[in-house]
């Protein structure tokens, strides 16, 4: 009953979610690094 494209679509979504997770981790590490070096969460504001 499942179409052939279903598994490809599921694999593509899983890859996109994993890539999004990696990007979020890199952003969190950059946030901690910026805070550690400047004392500001977003350097340049306030």
Phi and psi restraints in degrees (range 20) as a CNS / XPLOR table:
assign (resid 1 and name C) (resid 2 and name N)
       (resid 2 and name CA) (resid 2 and name C) 1.0 -75.8 20.0 2
assign (resid 2 and name N) (resid 2 and name CA)
       (resid 2 and name C) (resid 3 and name N) 1.0 142.8 20.0 2
assign (resid 2 and name C) (resid 3 and name N)
       (resid 3 and name CA) (resid 3 and name C) 1.0 -80.9 20.0 2
assign (resid 3 and name N) (resid 3 and name CA)
       (resid 3 and name C) (resid 4 and name N) 1.0 159.0 20.0 2
assign (resid 3 and name C) (resid 4 and name N)
       (resid 4 and name CA) (resid 4 and name C) 1.0 -62.7 20.0 2
assign (resid 4 and name N) (resid 4 and name CA)
       (resid 4 and name C) (resid 5 and name N) 1.0 -38.7 20.0 2
assign (resid 4 and name C) (resid 5 and name N)
       (resid 5 and name CA) (resid 5 and name C) 1.0 -68.2 20.0 2
assign (resid 5 and name N) (resid 5 and name CA)
       (resid 5 and name C) (resid 6 and name N) 1.0 -15.1 20.0 2
assign (resid 5 and name C) (resid 6 and name N)
       (resid 6 and name CA) (resid 6 and name C) 1.0 -64.4 20.0 2
assign (resid 6 and name N) (resid 6 and name CA)
       (resid 6 and name C) (resid 7 and name N) 1.0 -47.0 20.0 2
assign (resid 6 and name C) (resid 7 and name N)
       (resid 7 and name CA) (resid 7 and name C) 1.0 -67.6 20.0 2
assign (resid 7 and name N) (resid 7 and name CA)
       (resid 7 and name C) (resid 8 and name N) 1.0 -36.9 20.0 2
assign (resid 7 and name C) (resid 8 and name N)
       (resid 8 and name CA) (resid 8 and name C) 1.0 -63.9 20.0 2
assign (resid 8 and name N) (resid 8 and name CA)
       (resid 8 and name C) (resid 9 and name N) 1.0 -43.1 20.0 2
assign (resid 8 and name C) (resid 9 and name N)
       (resid 9 and name CA) (resid 9 and name C) 1.0 -63.8 20.0 2
assign (resid 9 and name N) (resid 9 and name CA)
       (resid 9 and name C) (resid 10 and name N) 1.0 -40.2 20.0 2
assign (resid 9 and name C) (resid 10 and name N)
       (resid 10 and name CA) (resid 10 and name C) 1.0 -65.7 20.0 2
assign (resid 10 and name N) (resid 10 and name CA)
       (resid 10 and name C) (resid 11 and name N) 1.0 -42.2 20.0 2
assign (resid 10 and name C) (resid 11 and name N)
       (resid 11 and name CA) (resid 11 and name C) 1.0 -64.4 20.0 2
assign (resid 11 and name N) (resid 11 and name CA)
       (resid 11 and name C) (resid 12 and name N) 1.0 -38.8 20.0 2
assign (resid 11 and name C) (resid 12 and name N)
       (resid 12 and name CA) (resid 12 and name C) 1.0 -65.1 20.0 2
assign (resid 12 and name N) (resid 12 and name CA)
       (resid 12 and name C) (resid 13 and name N) 1.0 -42.3 20.0 2
assign (resid 12 and name C) (resid 13 and name N)
       (resid 13 and name CA) (resid 13 and name C) 1.0 -65.9 20.0 2
assign (resid 13 and name N) (resid 13 and name CA)
       (resid 13 and name C) (resid 14 and name N) 1.0 -39.2 20.0 2
assign (resid 13 and name C) (resid 14 and name N)
       (resid 14 and name CA) (resid 14 and name C) 1.0 -63.6 20.0 2
assign (resid 14 and name N) (resid 14 and name CA)
       (resid 14 and name C) (resid 15 and name N) 1.0 -40.9 20.0 2
assign (resid 14 and name C) (resid 15 and name N)
       (resid 15 and name CA) (resid 15 and name C) 1.0 -64.2 20.0 2
assign (resid 15 and name N) (resid 15 and name CA)
       (resid 15 and name C) (resid 16 and name N) 1.0 -42.4 20.0 2
assign (resid 15 and name C) (resid 16 and name N)
       (resid 16 and name CA) (resid 16 and name C) 1.0 -63.8 20.0 2
assign (resid 16 and name N) (resid 16 and name CA)
       (resid 16 and name C) (resid 17 and name N) 1.0 -40.8 20.0 2
assign (resid 16 and name C) (resid 17 and name N)
       (resid 17 and name CA) (resid 17 and name C) 1.0 -65.9 20.0 2
assign (resid 17 and name N) (resid 17 and name CA)
       (resid 17 and name C) (resid 18 and name N) 1.0 -39.9 20.0 2
assign (resid 17 and name C) (resid 18 and name N)
       (resid 18 and name CA) (resid 18 and name C) 1.0 -65.1 20.0 2
assign (resid 18 and name N) (resid 18 and name CA)
       (resid 18 and name C) (resid 19 and name N) 1.0 -43.0 20.0 2
assign (resid 18 and name C) (resid 19 and name N)
       (resid 19 and name CA) (resid 19 and name C) 1.0 -63.1 20.0 2
assign (resid 19 and name N) (resid 19 and name CA)
       (resid 19 and name C) (resid 20 and name N) 1.0 -39.6 20.0 2
assign (resid 19 and name C) (resid 20 and name N)
       (resid 20 and name CA) (resid 20 and name C) 1.0 -63.4 20.0 2
assign (resid 20 and name N) (resid 20 and name CA)
       (resid 20 and name C) (resid 21 and name N) 1.0 -38.9 20.0 2
assign (resid 20 and name C) (resid 21 and name N)
       (resid 21 and name CA) (resid 21 and name C) 1.0 -64.4 20.0 2
assign (resid 21 and name N) (resid 21 and name CA)
       (resid 21 and name C) (resid 22 and name N) 1.0 -42.3 20.0 2
assign (resid 21 and name C) (resid 22 and name N)
       (resid 22 and name CA) (resid 22 and name C) 1.0 -63.0 20.0 2
assign (resid 22 and name N) (resid 22 and name CA)
       (resid 22 and name C) (resid 23 and name N) 1.0 -41.4 20.0 2
assign (resid 22 and name C) (resid 23 and name N)
       (resid 23 and name CA) (resid 23 and name C) 1.0 -63.5 20.0 2
assign (resid 23 and name N) (resid 23 and name CA)
       (resid 23 and name C) (resid 24 and name N) 1.0 -38.7 20.0 2
assign (resid 23 and name C) (resid 24 and name N)
       (resid 24 and name CA) (resid 24 and name C) 1.0 -65.2 20.0 2
assign (resid 24 and name N) (resid 24 and name CA)
       (resid 24 and name C) (resid 25 and name N) 1.0 -40.3 20.0 2
assign (resid 24 and name C) (resid 25 and name N)
       (resid 25 and name CA) (resid 25 and name C) 1.0 -64.0 20.0 2
assign (resid 25 and name N) (resid 25 and name CA)
       (resid 25 and name C) (resid 26 and name N) 1.0 -41.9 20.0 2
assign (resid 25 and name C) (resid 26 and name N)
       (resid 26 and name CA) (resid 26 and name C) 1.0 -62.7 20.0 2
assign (resid 26 and name N) (resid 26 and name CA)
       (resid 26 and name C) (resid 27 and name N) 1.0 -40.3 20.0 2
assign (resid 26 and name C) (resid 27 and name N)
       (resid 27 and name CA) (resid 27 and name C) 1.0 -63.0 20.0 2
assign (resid 27 and name N) (resid 27 and name CA)
       (resid 27 and name C) (resid 28 and name N) 1.0 -40.9 20.0 2
assign (resid 27 and name C) (resid 28 and name N)
       (resid 28 and name CA) (resid 28 and name C) 1.0 -66.1 20.0 2
assign (resid 28 and name N) (resid 28 and name CA)
       (resid 28 and name C) (resid 29 and name N) 1.0 -40.3 20.0 2
assign (resid 28 and name C) (resid 29 and name N)
       (resid 29 and name CA) (resid 29 and name C) 1.0 -65.2 20.0 2
assign (resid 29 and name N) (resid 29 and name CA)
       (resid 29 and name C) (resid 30 and name N) 1.0 -40.1 20.0 2
assign (resid 29 and name C) (resid 30 and name N)
       (resid 30 and name CA) (resid 30 and name C) 1.0 -64.8 20.0 2
assign (resid 30 and name N) (resid 30 and name CA)
       (resid 30 and name C) (resid 31 and name N) 1.0 -37.5 20.0 2
assign (resid 30 and name C) (resid 31 and name N)
       (resid 31 and name CA) (resid 31 and name C) 1.0 -63.3 20.0 2
assign (resid 31 and name N) (resid 31 and name CA)
       (resid 31 and name C) (resid 32 and name N) 1.0 -46.0 20.0 2
assign (resid 31 and name C) (resid 32 and name N)
       (resid 32 and name CA) (resid 32 and name C) 1.0 -64.8 20.0 2
assign (resid 32 and name N) (resid 32 and name CA)
       (resid 32 and name C) (resid 33 and name N) 1.0 -41.4 20.0 2
assign (resid 32 and name C) (resid 33 and name N)
       (resid 33 and name CA) (resid 33 and name C) 1.0 -63.7 20.0 2
assign (resid 33 and name N) (resid 33 and name CA)
       (resid 33 and name C) (resid 34 and name N) 1.0 -42.1 20.0 2
assign (resid 33 and name C) (resid 34 and name N)
       (resid 34 and name CA) (resid 34 and name C) 1.0 -65.9 20.0 2
assign (resid 34 and name N) (resid 34 and name CA)
       (resid 34 and name C) (resid 35 and name N) 1.0 -40.1 20.0 2
assign (resid 34 and name C) (resid 35 and name N)
       (resid 35 and name CA) (resid 35 and name C) 1.0 -67.5 20.0 2
assign (resid 35 and name N) (resid 35 and name CA)
       (resid 35 and name C) (resid 36 and name N) 1.0 -38.5 20.0 2
assign (resid 35 and name C) (resid 36 and name N)
       (resid 36 and name CA) (resid 36 and name C) 1.0 -67.7 20.0 2
assign (resid 36 and name N) (resid 36 and name CA)
       (resid 36 and name C) (resid 37 and name N) 1.0 -35.6 20.0 2
assign (resid 36 and name C) (resid 37 and name N)
       (resid 37 and name CA) (resid 37 and name C) 1.0 -87.5 20.0 2
assign (resid 37 and name N) (resid 37 and name CA)
       (resid 37 and name C) (resid 38 and name N) 1.0 -31.9 20.0 2
assign (resid 37 and name C) (resid 38 and name N)
       (resid 38 and name CA) (resid 38 and name C) 1.0 -113.1 20.0 2
assign (resid 38 and name N) (resid 38 and name CA)
       (resid 38 and name C) (resid 39 and name N) 1.0 -20.8 20.0 2
assign (resid 38 and name C) (resid 39 and name N)
       (resid 39 and name CA) (resid 39 and name C) 1.0 82.0 20.0 2
assign (resid 39 and name N) (resid 39 and name CA)
       (resid 39 and name C) (resid 40 and name N) 1.0 3.8 20.0 2
assign (resid 39 and name C) (resid 40 and name N)
       (resid 40 and name CA) (resid 40 and name C) 1.0 -119.4 20.0 2
assign (resid 40 and name N) (resid 40 and name CA)
       (resid 40 and name C) (resid 41 and name N) 1.0 144.3 20.0 2
assign (resid 40 and name C) (resid 41 and name N)
       (resid 41 and name CA) (resid 41 and name C) 1.0 -69.8 20.0 2
assign (resid 41 and name N) (resid 41 and name CA)
       (resid 41 and name C) (resid 42 and name N) 1.0 -45.4 20.0 2
assign (resid 41 and name C) (resid 42 and name N)
       (resid 42 and name CA) (resid 42 and name C) 1.0 -120.1 20.0 2
assign (resid 42 and name N) (resid 42 and name CA)
       (resid 42 and name C) (resid 43 and name N) 1.0 99.4 20.0 2
assign (resid 42 and name C) (resid 43 and name N)
       (resid 43 and name CA) (resid 43 and name C) 1.0 -58.2 20.0 2
assign (resid 43 and name N) (resid 43 and name CA)
       (resid 43 and name C) (resid 44 and name N) 1.0 134.2 20.0 2
assign (resid 43 and name C) (resid 44 and name N)
       (resid 44 and name CA) (resid 44 and name C) 1.0 105.0 20.0 2
assign (resid 44 and name N) (resid 44 and name CA)
       (resid 44 and name C) (resid 45 and name N) 1.0 -22.9 20.0 2
assign (resid 44 and name C) (resid 45 and name N)
       (resid 45 and name CA) (resid 45 and name C) 1.0 -98.0 20.0 2
assign (resid 45 and name N) (resid 45 and name CA)
       (resid 45 and name C) (resid 46 and name N) 1.0 138.3 20.0 2
